[in-house]
Amino acid sequence: MEGAELIIQEINREAEQKIQYILSEAREEAEKLKEEARKRAEAKAEWILRKAKTQAEIEKQRIIANAKLEVRKKKLAVQEELIRQVIESLKERLANLPEDEYFPMLVELTVKAVEELGTDKVVVRSNERTLKLIVEKLAEFREKLKEALGKDVEVTVGEPIQTIGGILVESSDGSVRVDNTFEARIERFESDLRATIAKALFG
């Protein structure tokens, strides 16, 4: 019996050793797997953090760019409104020029129109106030035209038109015209006018 017991003990001892060896190997493998998992988790966390930082930077730049664009749009809108107000103020002033300033301006605008038309027979049209002023000073008006052009110009006063002022000059048959009303001149020279106003207002 002793021999059998010794054999059994030896078998148990070997089995225990194998169990301990297997457990040790399992623990080592588990530690390796745990370490690899930790490294993978750290690497993934680092990647997520970098990606988040990159996305945050992109979002920050987008917000800054949008804010700058919004500020620029508002600034341009304010500038545009100020320019519009100046142009409206200019129109109002032109519409209410005193006669001693307005009459020489009418002569000058008519001279330019006659030169452009290349005729000595014209019809002048404007608002009622302007036509009334020309009729009242028609002899002087014609004389001023003659002085400026070096020739007599036959001037006929036409029908009133809707305008704040200035003058519309037509050939006698109405086939050609030069629109020197204030609105038309402001429109023709608007880009230069706006640039001048912008420079004066904003430097």
Disulfide bonds with the S-S distance in Angstrom:
none
